[in-house]
Structures are given as C-alpha cells and as structure tokens.
Amino acid sequence: MLFFFNPEIIIIQSRDRNALFCSHKFFRRNEIYMKRNCFLVSLVFVHLFSLGQKTITQNLPRPKLVVGIVVDQMRWDYLYRYYDRYKPGGFKRILNEGFSCENTEIDYLPTVTAIGHSTIYTGSVPAIHGIAGNDFVIEATGKRMYCTEDSSVTTVGSTSSAGKMSPRNLLTTTIGDELRLATNFKSKVISIALKDRGSILPGGHLANAAYWFDSNGNWITSTYYMNELPAWVTAFNNKKLPEQYLKKDWNTLYPVETYSQSLPDNNPYEGKFPGQSTPVFPVKTSEMMSQNVDIIRSTPYGNMLTAELAKAAIKAEQLGKRGTTDFLAVSFSTPDYVGHKYGPHAVEVEDIYLRLDIELAGFLSFLDQNIGKGNYTLFLSADHGAAHNPRFLIDNKIPSGYWQGGEVQRQLNEELEKKFGVRSIVASFTNGQAHLNNKAIDSSKLNEEDIRKNIVRFLRLQPHVTFVADVHNIKEAALPADLETKVIKGYNNKRSGPITFMLEPGWYGGAVNATGTTHGTWNNYDAHIPLLWMGWGIKHGTTSRKTNMTDISATLASLLHIQMPSGCVGEPIEEVLKK
C-alpha cells in the first residue's frame, strides 16, 4: 500500500493501480482533525517505508549449517532391521521428524566407496567425475591409480606418507565447492572421515580442510589444504582418545543373547582380529592396541572418534555461527571395516549400528544446542550396501558362490595368445571390467575391436557370468535398459576397462569360503541405500518413488539456491523441500 501526502489531501493507492482513493472532501471537513493527526500518519508512512526497505535488503533464506552424513556400507534395510532397538533420538528421530526417500538407488557401476562419496557430493557419475573406483587404471599408460593419491603434496600432522592425498583426480565440482563459489568464499567447508577418500572426495577442491585418520593415531591432512594443523586439531590429537577408547575393550552394548537379528556370536562366516582364536566377544582391544592403534577403525570407537572430531570442528571453526551457510561432511567409515570383516548377519554389525544410533543421537543433540534446532539441514545416506556372505547363502539353499576371476583371466589370456600371438592382452579384471594391455596391443598393431569381440565371446561362456558388455557396442549386449544405463554411467573412457561383466546374483570374486562380505554390484543388496533428510527447509514425510544417489546434491543446490555441481546429472527431489 502506497501513501502520498500534500497539505490538503491524502491519496491512498494500492499496488494495484486501479484502486485509487481520494479523500479531499473528508479532510476539508475535518481540517482540525487532520492537523492533529498529520504527525501520526507521517509516522505510519515512515514505518511502512522502513518495512519496505527491510524486505528489499532481506538476506536469502538459507540454513546456518548443512551437515552431510555418509554411513559407509549401510544397507537400506538396516534402518528397519534394528529399528525396534534404536533409541528415540537417533535414526528414529530423523525418520519421525524428517523425510525418508525409501527407494534410493545407486545409478552406476561399480558400487564402491570412492565413487559413492564422489557421486553423493557431485551429483555426477564416473563417466563424468572421473572417480572410476577406489583404484582405477589409467588406460593410456596401464598405471594403477589410487583415487586420491597425489605425489605433489605431503602429509601434514604426521611423518607418514598417508597424507600424500588430494582431490585432484576428481574432475568436477562438489556441492561444497559450489557453496563456496556462491558466497564468494565466505562459507566454510570441512570434511571428516577415518578413510582418506571418505573425507577428501566429499570436501571437493575448495574445502577449507579435510581430515582423515593415520595409523599412528592422529588426524592428519595434506599440504593441498594447509601447511600445518590448526591448533584445535593438534590439541584434539594430544588427547590420545584412540588409546583411551581401546583400553576399554569391545563388548556388546546389551547382553549378547538379546541380539536376535544376528547369527550366534561364533559362526563360520565371520573373520577375526589378528591373534583371535574365535570371532567372539569381548574383543580384547586393550591387548591388541600395543601392536597398532589403527585397529580402532574396526571397532565402535572409530565412530565415537569421528563424531568427537566433528563436534570439535563445529566449535573451533564456529561453523553455522558466522553469518553465512557452512558445510560439514562427515563419513562414518567404521561400519564398512566391521562389515567386511564379519558380514551383515554378525552380532558385531548389529552392535555397531546400535552404538552408532546412540552416537547419532548425541550428535543431533549437540547440533540443537550449538546451531539451534531448525537452523541446520542434515542428510544421511550411504556410499553402497553389502552382500550376504556367499557361504551363508549356500548353507541356506540360496544360489551363491565364489567366482575365481584370477583363474578366468589366466585362461582368457591363454586363448588370446593363441589367436593373436601376444601374452597378457588382458591386464586385469578391476572394478568388474576387463582392462586391456594397450601398449602391447598398439606395439603389435593388433585389431582392438577384434580382441574385444573375443573377450566378450569368452566371458559369456563362463559359468555364473550373467552379462558381458563391450561399451563400444553396448546395444549388442542385450542388457536390461536400467543395467545398460548403469554401465554407461560407470564407464570413464580414460579410467575404465572397455568390457564390463556381471555375475549372477549372490556371486562374488574371492577365495572359496571367504568370511565377511563385500560389495560392488548392481544388485539391491549393494545398490539400495538409505536417504534421510531433516531440519531447515525439509518437509516431514516419505516417498517410495525411485530416486537416485545423483539427486542428493541437486536437491541441496535447490534448497540453497546455488548452482548445481559442474557435472551433476541428478534432479531435485521436490517432495523433500518445503515450498
């Protein structure tokens, strides 16, 4: 509403210019009244003008802090498998107060840690962001590359080589990078995980810091980020928390007989710590720690240590309290270490999640107290799931088994040598792909297309191989459309092998009767992940509509009103966001 003044007349005009009110006669008859109230009306005008000015200069609404939580190797069904034993303040709180995307899938192959963390925070896929595995092969040279290795930087916080890492192998921006760019670098982005790749890749190229755990018991970083640890990280390391935790040993949170969602504590499908005769509780970490405190990774204390560093970072860096939106990426790596060792039916895995639930409740309470409930946005997801142990499936009459990839590769190379006269044409089976010895092929002037056809023909005849696809002739593979798309998204032409092969459900490469579990396939046990949201800008509810891992950063970009990461192929999940 607009007010126009002159000594004899007030015209009141709404923002709809068709509505105009003139009160000349009224004011002439009430001249004395108007003189008395002119000052009051003037004050009203000044007040309304002030409100208008505040509206114009109002800050863009954003949360004070965004917290991304990745639980390494968390199957979607772990949300409900242990639901009855979760406390109100952890997983249940997010489910009850926030939003759950119940049908979120990983939309590429293979399903491994480095790719999962990269994809969550970039919204991209290996074909574009370039992280084609935990390790991958540079096709031009045949060199094997670790996802975050960088010989141009050095360790900060330790004398080991564990800090010779950076995000330089990541070819796109992350959502944290875009937040920093959108705020002219005012926002802080900090990333934390026991695993280097679980910290470095989520943080992106512009992170203020990424911290990961060294085997000497300290949190470290690299000169990519800084030349010395901040005083608060040094002080945190000086507390020697790993030693304090490990002295307590690891016993079950509740009486072991109450772990009804798990197999008996001593079963043939579980691995053991070095020195253990049987994989049973209690785990005497107090005796093992003298050899190496790095064993903390495979105990619930790894999650505790991670959560404590995250809290320390929030306080020391004043995250969420600096007048701009900050970003904290936290990955809980311990569930992956424990899952690989014991498998998804172990008491140890159930205990890890019951304890993680308590850690999560404490972390959410900390955020409420330090940032303010409703002032932060949080999401929780996983980088991949995990398979049932093949021997466990076999013993329970479910098709499964161990595929001997090394022997198959040997036989394949023998066949190719007979035909082409060159040894070791297939350099490796890595990430579910056949990688070629391109140097040998080029120097011998062999027909690569003919070689690929022979490889496809050979692998298709192998027992327990379901699909084989040459990405250069993908349509000939007759893959289901969804799998074809996942193969294409997972193939990076400089870092992936040209032949992808998939085993029957339940089958994995590995030693016969191997314990624990693994992951990497397209199947639901590996590719169906939790995706929970809570806090500022988030609705309460659920959706069973299919969503993808690539949608996470797109949704955050929409929430924050910033550009999506440079390689993002996902779409915002509109059901999650308040209008």
N, C-alpha and C positions, 0 to 999 in steps of 0.2 A: 504494500500500500504506500503510495507516494503522497506527501503533503506539500502544498505550495502556499506561501504566505505573501500578503501585502497588507498595508494598514487597514483596509476596509473589507477585505474579502479573503476567505479561505476556500481553496478549491481542493477537494479530496479526490484523487484519481487512483483507481486500482491499476494493477499491472495489465489488466485487460482494458485497453484504451477505449473501449466502447462504454465503459462505465465511468461517467463524469457527474460529479455532484457540485452544484454551485449553491452557496447558502448566503448570498448577498443580502436578501431581504431580511432573513433571520438575524443576521449580525447587525444591520442598521437598527432594527427594533431593539436590539439588545446590546447597544453600544457600550453601556456601562458595564454590563456583564462580561463582555468580551475583553474590555480593557483589564478587568480584574483577573481574567483567566488567560490572557495572552502569554504571560510568562510561563504558566503551567503547560500550555500547548507547545510552547517553544522547547520546553524540557522534554516533552514526549518526542518531538521531532529529533532532537539531538540523540535521545536514547535509541530511537529506531535506526537512525543513521549509523550509530555506533554498532548496533547489532548487524546491520548490513555489512559493515566493514569487517567484522569478525567472521562472518560467513565467507566472505571473499578470501580471506587470508587463512582460513582453517587448514590445518595440516591434513594431508592424505591419511585416511584411517588405515592403520596397519598395527599388527601386534608388536609388543615391545621385543619379543624374542620368539624365534622359531626353533624348535627342537626336533631334530630327526633322530629316531632310534631305529637301528637295524639289529635284529637278533639273528646272529649267524646260525644258519641251519635250522631255523624254526619252521617246522611243518605247520600248515594252516590248522590241522586238527589238534595241535597242542593247545589251542585256545580253549577247546571243549573237552579234550581227553582228561585234563586235570582240573576242569572248571570247578567241580564240587569242593576242591581243596584250596582253591585260590582265595585270598583274603579280599575284603571289600575295596581296599584302596589301590590295588594294582591293576592287573588285566581287567578285572570286573569293573573297576571304576571307569576305565576308558570305554568299555563296551556299554556301560549303563549311562554314561554322560555324553559320550561322543558318537562317532559314526563308524560303522564297520562295512567295508567292501568285502563281501563274503566270497566272491568269485573272482579273485585277482590272480592272474596268471603271468608267468614269465613268457614273453613272446619272442624268444630267440633260442638258439642253441650255441654252446652248451651252457648248462646251469651250474656255474661255479662262482666262487666268492668275488674275485676281482671284477668280473663282468657284472654281477648283481649290484655291487656297490656303485660301480660306474653308471649303470643304467638307471638306478633309482634317482641319482642326483643330476644326471644329464637329460633324462627322458629319451635317450638315444640307444642305439644298438651297436654291437661290434662292427657291423659293416661301416658305420659312420664314426663312432667314438674311438675305434681302434684298439680297445682292450679286448683282445680275442681269446683270452684265457688267463689263468693265474700265471702261466708261462705260455708263450707262443713262439712261433718260428717266423723269422724274417725270411720270406720266400726268396728274395733276391740273393741272399747270402747263405741261407741254411742255418744261420746263427739262432740259437735258442735265447730268448729274451724273457727275463722276469718282468712282470707287469709294471713295476715301479722302479726298476733299477736305473741308476744314473751315476755313472762314474765321474761326472764333472762336479759332484758335490761331496761333502764329507759329513761325518757324524758330529752332532752337537749333543753333549751330555754323556759321552762315553768314548772310550778308545777303540771300540769295536768297529767293524765295517757295517753294522746293521743300519747305520744312518745314511748309507750311500744310496739314497732314495729320493724321488721327487715325482710330481705328476706329469712330467714332460711327455710320457708315452700316451697320455690322454689327449685326443685330438680335438675335443670340443670343450665348450664352457660347461660349468655346472650351475645349478640354481644359486649357489652361494656366490659364484663369480658374477652372475647377472645382478644379484642384490648389491654387491659392491659397486658395480658399474652404475646402477640406477641411483645410488645415493652419493655418487661422486666419492666413493671410497670411505664414506663415513661409517658404514656398517662394519662390524667386526664379524669374521667367520673363523670359527675354531673347530677343529675336528680331533676326535679322540678314539682310539681303539688299541687293544693289545696287538693286533696284527697291523703291520705297516700298511698293507693295501686297504685294510678296513678303515684307516684314518686318512691316508693321502688322497685316494681317489674321490671320496665324498667331499673333501675340502676344496678340491679344484685348484686352479692355477693362481688364484688371487687370495687364497686363505691367509689370514694373519698368522696362523700357526696350525700345524698338525703334529700330534704327539703319538708315539707308539712305544711299546714295551721292549726293552732289551733284555737279553738273557742274564745280564748282570744284576737285574732287579730294579733298574732305573727306567724312568720315562725319558725318551730321547726325541730328537728331531734332526733336521739336516740344515746345512748352510743354504739350501734353497730358500728357507724361511727366515733364518736368523743366524747370527754368529755365536750367540751364547744363550743358554736357557734363561728365561725370566727368573727373577729371584723367588717368585712363588712356586715355580716348578722345582727349583733346586731345594727349597725348603720342604716341599712335599716328598721329594726323593729321600731327603735326610731323615724322614720319619721311619724309614725302613719298614713300611707296612707289610710287604710280602713276607718278611721273616716273622713279623708278629702274627700274621694270619696263619701261616703254615705251622707254627708251633702248636696250634690248637687241634691239629689233625682234622680229618674229614669224616664225620659220622652223619648218619641220616638225621634230618630235621625232626622227624617223628619216629616212633617205633617202626622198625623195618617191616614187621608183619602187617602194617597198615597200608603198605604201598601196593594196593590191589590192582592198579593199572599196569603193573610191571611183572615180568617173569621173576622166579626166585632169584635171590641175590647171586647165587653161584650157578651159572649156566654156561653152556659151551659156546655161546655166541658172543661173549664179551672178551675184550682184550684186558691186559693187565698193565699196571705200572711196573717199571723195572724193579726187580727184587721181590715182587709179589708172587707167592705160590698159587694163590687163587684170587679171583677178582671180587673180593667181598669187603664189606665194611667191618670195622673202620679202616680208612686209608691212612696209614701212618706217615703223613706228610712231614711230621716233626723229625722223623728219621731220614727221610729222603732229601730234605732240603739242603743237607750238608753237601750233597753232590751238585745240586743246581736248583736255585730258587725258581727257575723257569718252569718247573712243574706246576706253578700256580695257575698257568694257563688252563690246565685240565682239572681244575677244582673250582668249586663255587666262589672261592676267594678271588678268582680272576674277575668275576662280575663285580664283587664288592670294591676291588681296587679301581676298576674302571669308573664306577659310579662316584666314588670319592674324588677322583681327579676331575670328573665333570662338575661336581659341586664346587670344587676349589677354583676351577676356571671361571665359573659364573661369578663368584665373589671377587676374585682377584682382577679379572678383566672388566668388571662392572657390566656384564652383559645384560641387556634389557633395561639399563638404567641411564643411558647416555643420550636420550632424546631421539634415537633412531633405532630402526629394527636391526637386531643382531641375529646371528645364526650359529647354532651349536649342533654339530653332527656327532652322535655317539653310536659306536658299534660295540655290541657285546659279543666278543669272539669266543668266549668260553663254551657256549653250547655246541659250537662246531667241533672243538677239540674233544669234548666229552662224547658227543655223538659219534664221531669217527672211531673212538676207542671202544665204546660199549654198545652202540646200536640203539634204535628207538624203543626197544622193549625193556631196557635196563632200569633197575632201581636208581642207578646213578643219574640217568637222564631225568626221571621223574623228580628226583631230589633237586637237581639243578633248576628246574622250572618252578618248583615250589619256592625255592630260595630267591630266584630271580624275581618272582612276583612280589616278594617282600622288599627287595631292593627297589623295584619299580615304584611301589607304594611310597617308600621313603623319598625317592627322587621327586615324585609328583608333589608330595607334601612340601619338600624343600622349594620347589618352583612356586607353589602357592604363597609361601612365606616371603620369598625373596623377590619374586617378579609380580606376584598378585594373581589370584585365581581369575581367569578370564582375560588376562593380559598377554598370555603366551599361546601359541599354536603348536601342537605336538602331533607328530605322526609316528606310527610304529609299523615296521614291516620286516621282511626277511630277504636275504640275498638268494636263497634257494631252500629247498627242503632236504629230505633224506629218504633213502630206500630202506625197506626191511632187509635184514641180513638174509642173503640167499639160502644159507643152510637152514635158517629158521623157517623160511618159506617151504623148502623141500620137505623138512620134517613135518610140516603141517599140510602137506599134499597140495601145495600151490606151485605152479610151474616157475622154476627159477634155476639159476646156475651161475657158474664162473666161466667166463669166456677167456680163452688163452690167446690174447692178442699178440704176444711176442712170437708164439709158435706160428700163428696165422701169417704174420708179417714175414717170417723166415721162409715159409712155403711159397708165399706170393713172390718174393724176390727171386727164389729159385726158378719159378715159372717164367718170370720176366727176363731173367738172364738167358734162359734157353732161347727165348724168342728174339731178344734184342742184343744179346752179347755183352751186356753191361751189368756189373754187380751192384747190388743195393740201390736199385732205382727208387724204391720207396724208403725214404729216410727215416720215417717214424709214423706211428699211429699216435697222434696227440690231439686231445680235445674232440675225440670221436671223428677225426679226419685223417685221411692218408696224405702225408706231406711228401712231395717228390724231391729227389736229388737233382735239382735243376741244373747245377753245374755240370754234372755228369751227362745229363740229357743234352745240354747245349753243346758241350765239347765233343760229344759223339754224333752230333747232328741227327738226333733221333726225332721221330714224329711224336710230339707230346700228346696230341689228340688220340693217336693210336694206342699209346701207353695207357691213357686214362680209360679208354674203352676196355682194354684188357683187365685193368684193375677192377672196374665195375663188374665185369663178367665173372671174375674170380670170386669177388666178395659175395656176390649174390648167391653163389653156390654153397657158401659156408653155412654150416648148421647154426641156427639161432640168430642169424642176421635177417632182420625184417625188411629193411630198406637200404638201398645204396643209391646215392645221387651224385652225379657229376654236375657241379654248379654251372658249368658252361653249357650243359644240355639238361637243365633241370626238369623240363617237361617230359623227357623220356623216362624219368624215374617213376612216374605214375604215383606220386605221393598224394595223400590226402591234402586238400588245399591248405589247411592250417599248418601242417608239418612243412609243406613247401615254403610257406611264408617264413617259418621259423628258421629254416635252413638258409634262406636268402638273407635274412636279417643278421644271422650269426656269422656270415661269411665276409671277411675283410680280404680284399684281393691281394694285399701285401703281407698279411699276417695269418692267413688261414690256408689249410690244405684244400685242394680243389675237389676232393672226394669225401663226402660225408656218409657215414654208415650208422645205422641204428640197430640195436639189438632188440630181441623180444622183451616184453615187459618182465621185470624181475631178474634180468640177466645183467651182469656187470663183469668188466675185465678185472682180473685179480687172481691171486693164489687160491687154489681149492681150499674150502673150509676157512677162508679168511674171517676174522672176527670183526665186530663193529659194523660200520656202514660206510657208504659213500654216496655220491650224487653226480649229476651231470647230464641227465637225460631229459627228454621232453615230457615224460610221464607225470601224472598228477602228484605222485609222492615226492617228486623233485621240483615241480613247476607250479604247484598251487601254494600260494603264500598268504599270510595274514596281511591285512592293510587296515589299520585303525587310525582314526583322527579324533582330536579332542581340542577344545579351547576356543580361542578367539576366532570368530568368523566361521565356526563349524556347527552344522546342524546336529541334532540327535537323530539317529535312525540307522537303517541298514539298507543295503541293496544287494540283490543276487544277480544283477546284471553283470555280464562279463566285463571286467576292467583289466587293464594291463599294468605291469610294472612301469612302463614308459609313461603312464598317465600321472604318476606321482609328482614329478617336477612341473608338469604342465598345470596341474591343479594348484600347486604352490605359487606359480607365476601369476595365475588368475587371482588368487587370494591377495597377493602382494601388489598387484597392478604393476608388474615389471615384465620385461621381455622374457620369453622362454629361452632356455639354453640354445646355443647355436646349432646343435644337431638334433634337437628334440623332435620326435615323431609322435609323441603322445597327445592326448586331448584332455582338457579339464574334466574332472568328474563333477558335473554340475550338481548332482544330488547332495554332495558333501557340503557345499558352500551356502552360507546364508546370503540371501539377496540384499 
